[in-house]
């Protein structure tokens, strides 16, 4: 086993907010029916209360709708600049809407914007019909995706979150699907916009105001999804990032809108004040060691980690880390960029806590016959 510049890390955590006083967001201080907060990078649960309780979540169902839309965009099935037709059925949706014109066409990016910012039901239906032909088939796709994400306490009945007895989810599942949604960077092009507008084919304009007030009033909040019906109460999923730590919080069935924002703020304050997330392995930076290659035009290949690795912990705690590189088998040319050539093994206090694949960061071609002749001649010259 080769040592990765034997990386020894002592994580001495200190609070950047030591001058402020925060009220801990312990589960018992939350008045909503259910709440949940996790560290996004590690998945560590920071706060939880009734997190698996099956409850209506109103427009937070649109998180799954948006996830499926962005997956269609990323797969190339839908272009952000594609014209999406709006049926009478879509234009006739009730509740929060962008007041789309029946028979009109709108750019996909504008419909996405209206869903993220203003929770537009009519835009959701337009996408459901575009992607699957009907809302019924789209809902089947929603439930299939939920199963793939391990959302065991979720059942979707429509793409909007409008009241339906057979529709429910839980705080834990909402956090799971929102964590998947924010992997799509295009989401953040719209999620932290406070005010915007959508233009209609007949030159009418509808103003859009973000339903998530925290994007304007809470430092680091750059996304989320609200929800409200009389049945579901006031709901909110939100994310905030400060430094290297991103938190995701979920509140279901708060008694009023003010409470959902306050309790989310309290949870965020507690998380940022008491915890830290240390980046131990950076997938954007090549490693300081190289792997040996036999039979190649060069003898070594540059390495890069396959993914980032963060360690989540309480502030003011001392943590000792070591990272080793294990080249599991001899490497022979040709090597293609992206090939797995070994592993990084992360130890905390000499106990293994994670393994991350190491990838070749360049191509290495096989040395041909004349390459060996050249090497021989070069050695003779010396």
C-alpha positions in Angstrom: 0.0 0.0 0.0 1.3 3.4 -1.0 0.9 6.3 1.3 -0.9 9.3 -0.1 1.8 11.9 1.0 0.6 10.3 4.2 -2.1 12.9 4.7 -2.4 13.4 8.4 -5.1 15.8 9.4 -6.1 17.2 12.7 -9.5 18.7 12.5 -9.7 21.4 15.1 -13.1 22.9 14.8 -13.9 26.4 15.8 -17.0 28.5 15.5 -17.1 31.4 13.2 -20.3 32.5 14.9 -18.9 32.6 18.5 -20.1 36.1 19.1 -23.7 35.2 18.5 -26.1 33.2 20.7 -28.3 30.6 19.1 -31.3 28.7 20.5 -30.7 25.0 19.9 -33.3 23.5 17.5 -33.9 20.4 19.5 -36.7 18.2 18.3 -38.9 19.0 21.3 -38.8 22.7 20.5 -40.4 22.3 17.1 -44.2 22.7 17.1 -44.7 21.4 13.6 -46.1 17.8 13.3 -42.8 16.7 11.8 -39.3 18.0 11.2 -36.0 16.8 9.9 -32.5 18.3 9.2 -29.5 16.7 7.6 -26.0 17.6 6.5 -26.2 17.3 2.7 -22.7 16.1 2.0 -22.5 13.3 4.6 -26.2 12.6 5.1 -25.8 12.9 8.8 -29.1 13.5 10.7 -28.8 16.6 12.9 -32.4 16.9 14.1 -35.5 14.7 13.7 -39.0 14.6 15.0 -41.7 12.3 13.6 -39.6 12.1 10.5 -41.3 8.9 9.2 -44.9 9.9 9.9 -47.0 9.8 6.8 -48.5 13.2 6.2 -49.8 15.3 3.4 -47.1 17.6 2.1 -49.0 19.9 -0.3 -46.8 21.5 -3.0 -43.7 19.9 -1.7 -44.8 17.1 -4.0 -43.4 19.4 -6.8 -39.9 18.5 -5.6 -40.4 15.1 -7.3 -42.0 16.8 -10.3 -39.0 19.1 -10.7 -36.6 16.2 -10.2 -38.2 14.3 -13.1 -38.1 17.4 -15.3 -34.4 18.0 -14.7 -33.6 14.4 -15.4 -35.4 14.7 -18.7 -33.4 17.9 -19.4 -30.1 16.2 -18.4 -30.8 13.1 -20.5 -31.4 15.4 -23.6 -35.1 14.5 -23.9 -36.1 18.1 -23.2 -34.1 21.3 -24.1 -34.3 24.3 -21.8 -35.2 26.4 -24.9 -37.8 24.0 -26.2 -41.3 25.2 -26.7 -43.8 23.3 -24.4 -47.4 23.3 -25.4 -50.1 24.2 -22.8 -53.4 22.3 -23.0 -56.8 23.5 -21.7 -56.4 21.0 -18.9 -53.1 22.5 -17.9 -54.3 26.1 -18.1 -57.3 25.3 -16.1 -55.5 24.1 -13.0 -56.5 25.7 -9.7 -54.4 26.8 -6.8 -51.1 28.6 -7.3 -50.4 29.1 -11.0 -48.6 31.2 -13.6 -51.9 31.8 -15.5 -50.7 30.1 -18.7 -52.6 30.5 -21.9 -54.4 27.5 -23.3 -53.1 26.7 -26.7 -50.0 28.7 -26.1 -46.4 27.6 -26.0 -43.7 28.5 -23.4 -40.0 27.9 -23.2 -39.2 25.0 -20.9 -36.9 27.3 -18.8 -39.8 29.7 -18.2 -42.1 27.0 -17.0 -39.4 25.5 -14.7 -38.8 29.0 -13.4 -42.5 29.4 -12.6 -42.6 26.1 -10.7 -39.5 26.8 -8.6 -40.3 30.4 -7.8 -44.1 30.5 -7.7 -45.2 26.9 -7.3 -47.2 27.0 -10.6 -49.6 24.1 -10.8 -50.4 24.8 -14.5 -46.7 24.6 -15.4 -46.4 21.2 -13.6 -49.3 19.8 -15.6 -47.9 21.1 -18.9 -44.7 19.2 -18.1 -46.5 16.1 -17.0 -48.4 16.0 -20.3 -45.2 16.7 -22.3 -43.1 14.0 -20.6 -45.6 11.2 -20.2 -48.7 12.2 -22.2 -50.9 12.4 -19.1 -50.8 13.2 -15.4 -51.7 9.6 -14.6 -48.7 8.2 -16.3 -46.4 10.9 -14.9 -47.6 10.1 -11.4 -46.6 6.5 -12.0 -43.2 7.7 -13.0 -43.1 9.8 -9.8 -43.8 6.8 -7.6 -41.3 4.6 -9.4 -38.6 7.2 -8.9 -39.6 7.4 -5.2 -39.1 3.7 -4.8 -35.7 3.9 -6.5 -34.7 6.6 -3.9 -35.8 4.4 -1.0 -38.8 6.6 -0.1 -40.8 4.0 1.7 -43.3 6.3 3.3 -44.4 8.2 0.2 -47.2 7.9 -2.3 -47.9 10.4 -5.0 -51.4 10.9 -6.5 -50.8 14.0 -8.6 -48.0 16.2 -9.8 -49.0 19.3 -7.9 -49.7 18.4 -4.3 -53.3 19.6 -4.5 -55.4 17.7 -1.9 -56.0 14.0 -2.5 -56.7 11.4 0.2 -54.3 8.8 -1.2 -51.3 11.2 -1.3 -48.7 11.4 1.5 -45.0 11.5 2.3 -42.8 12.1 5.4 -40.0 14.5 6.4 -37.3 12.0 5.8 -38.5 11.1 2.3 -38.9 14.7 1.4 -35.3 15.4 2.4 -34.2 12.4 0.2 -35.9 13.6 -2.9 -34.8 17.2 -2.4 -31.2 16.0 -1.9 -31.5 14.3 -5.3 -33.0 17.4 -6.9 -30.2 19.8 -5.9 -27.6 17.6 -7.6 -28.9 19.3 -10.7 -27.0 22.6 -10.9 -29.6 24.1 -13.2 -32.0 24.1 -10.3 -30.0 26.9 -8.6 -30.4 29.1 -11.6 -33.9 29.8 -10.4 -34.2 28.7 -6.8 -32.6 31.8 -5.2 -34.4 34.3 -7.4 -36.6 36.6 -5.3 -38.8 38.2 -8.0 -39.1 37.6 -11.8 -41.8 37.4 -14.4 -43.1 35.1 -17.1 -44.2 36.5 -20.5 -47.2 35.0 -22.3 -47.6 34.6 -26.1 -50.2 37.4 -26.2 -47.8 39.9 -24.6 -49.4 39.5 -21.1 -46.9 39.4 -18.2 -47.3 37.6 -14.9 -45.1 38.5 -12.0 -43.5 35.8 -9.9 -42.4 36.1 -6.3 -40.6 33.4 -4.5 -42.7 31.6 -2.0 -39.6 30.7 0.1 -38.9 33.9 2.0 -35.7 32.6 3.4 -33.9 33.0 0.1 -34.1 36.8 0.7 -33.9 36.9 4.5 -31.6 34.0 5.6 -27.9 34.1 4.9 -26.9 31.2 2.7 -30.4 30.0 1.8 -30.4 29.4 -1.9 -33.3 27.0 -2.5 -36.4 25.2 -1.2 -40.0 24.5 -1.7 -43.0 25.7 0.3 -46.4 24.0 0.5 -49.8 24.8 2.0 -53.3 23.3 2.0 -55.8 23.3 4.9 -55.1 19.5 5.2 -51.3 19.7 5.1 -50.8 22.9 7.0 -47.8 25.1 6.3 -44.8 23.1 5.0 -41.3 24.0 4.0 -38.2 22.3 2.6 -35.1 24.5 2.5 -31.4 24.4 2.0 -28.7 26.7 3.1 -24.9 26.7 2.5 -22.2 28.4 4.5 -18.6 27.7 3.8 -18.3 24.0 3.0 -21.4 22.9 4.8 -24.9 22.6 3.2 -27.9 21.8 5.3 -31.3 20.6 4.3 -34.3 21.0 6.6 -37.9 19.9 6.3 -40.9 21.2 8.3 -44.3 19.6 7.8 -47.6 21.0 9.1 -46.6 24.1 11.0 -49.6 26.0 12.5 -48.9 29.1 10.3 -46.5 30.4 7.7 -44.4 32.5 10.2 -43.8 29.4 12.3 -42.5 27.3 9.4 -39.9 29.9 8.5 -38.9 30.5 12.1 -38.5 26.8 12.9 -36.4 26.3 9.8 -34.3 29.3 10.7 -33.8 27.9 14.2 -32.7 24.6 12.8 -30.3 26.2 10.4 -28.8 28.4 13.1 -28.3 25.4 15.4 -26.6 23.4 12.6 -24.3 26.1 11.5 -23.4 27.1 15.1 -22.6 23.7 16.3 -21.3 21.6 13.4 -18.7 21.7 10.6 -18.1 19.8 7.4 -14.4 19.2 6.5 -13.5 18.4 3.0 -10.9 15.6 3.2 -10.8 14.5 -0.4 -11.3 17.0 -3.2 -12.3 15.5 -6.6 -11.3 18.7 -8.4 -7.6 18.5 -7.4 -5.2 15.9 -8.8 -3.3 13.9 -6.1 0.3 14.5 -5.2 1.2 10.9 -6.1 1.0 9.0 -9.4 0.4 5.4 -10.2 3.1 3.2 -12.0 2.2 2.1 -15.5 4.0 -0.8 -17.3 4.2 -0.9 -21.1 3.2 2.7 -21.5 4.7 5.6 -23.4 5.1 7.2 -19.9 5.9 5.4 -16.7 3.3 7.1 -14.4 -0.2 8.4 -14.7 -1.8 11.3 -12.8 -4.6 10.4 -10.4 -7.7 12.2 -9.3 -10.4 11.1 -6.7 -13.7 9.9 -8.1 -15.7 12.1 -5.7 -15.4 14.5 -2.8 -15.3 13.2 0.7 -16.5 15.2 3.7 -16.3 14.5 7.4 -19.1 15.9 9.4 -18.5 16.6 13.1 -19.2 18.9 16.0 -17.2 22.0 16.3 -14.5 22.3 18.9 -13.7 18.6 18.5 -10.3 17.2 17.6 -10.3 14.6 14.8 -7.2 12.7 13.5 -7.2 11.5 9.9 -4.9 9.6 7.6 -5.4 8.9 3.9 -3.6 6.0 2.1 -3.5 5.1 -1.6 -3.9 1.5 -2.5 -3.1 0.5 -6.1 -4.9 -2.8 -6.0 -3.2 -4.4 -9.0 -0.4 -3.7 -11.5 -1.4 -1.1 -14.1 -0.7 -1.9 -17.8 -1.0 0.4 -20.8 -3.2 1.4 -22.4 -4.9 3.4 -19.7 -7.9 5.7 -20.5 -8.8 8.8 -18.5 -11.4 7.8 -16.0 -10.2 4.3 -15.5 -10.3 3.1 -11.9 -6.7 2.4 -10.9 -6.9 2.2 -7.1 -8.5 3.5 -3.9 -8.0 6.2 -1.3 -8.6 4.7 2.1 -9.6 7.2 4.8 -8.8 6.5 8.4 -10.1 8.3 11.5 -8.1 7.5 14.7 -6.5 4.6 12.7 -10.0 3.1 12.0 -11.1 2.9 8.3 -14.1 5.0 7.7 -14.3 5.3 3.9 -12.9 4.2 0.5 -12.9 6.4 -2.6 -12.0 5.2 -6.1 -8.9 6.8 -7.7 -9.2 7.5 -11.4 -6.6 8.0 -14.1 -6.6 11.7 -14.9 -5.0 11.2 -18.4 -4.6 8.7 -21.2 -1.5 6.5 -21.4 -1.0 4.9 -24.7 0.8 1.5 -25.1 4.4 1.8 -26.0 5.0 0.4 -29.5 8.0 -1.5 -30.8 9.8 1.6 -32.0 9.4 3.1 -28.6 11.4 0.3 -27.1 14.1 0.7 -29.8 14.3 4.4 -29.0 14.7 3.6 -25.3 17.6 1.2 -26.0 19.3 3.8 -28.3 18.9 6.5 -25.6 20.5 4.2 -23.0 23.4 3.4 -25.4 23.9 7.2 -25.9 24.3 7.6 -22.2 
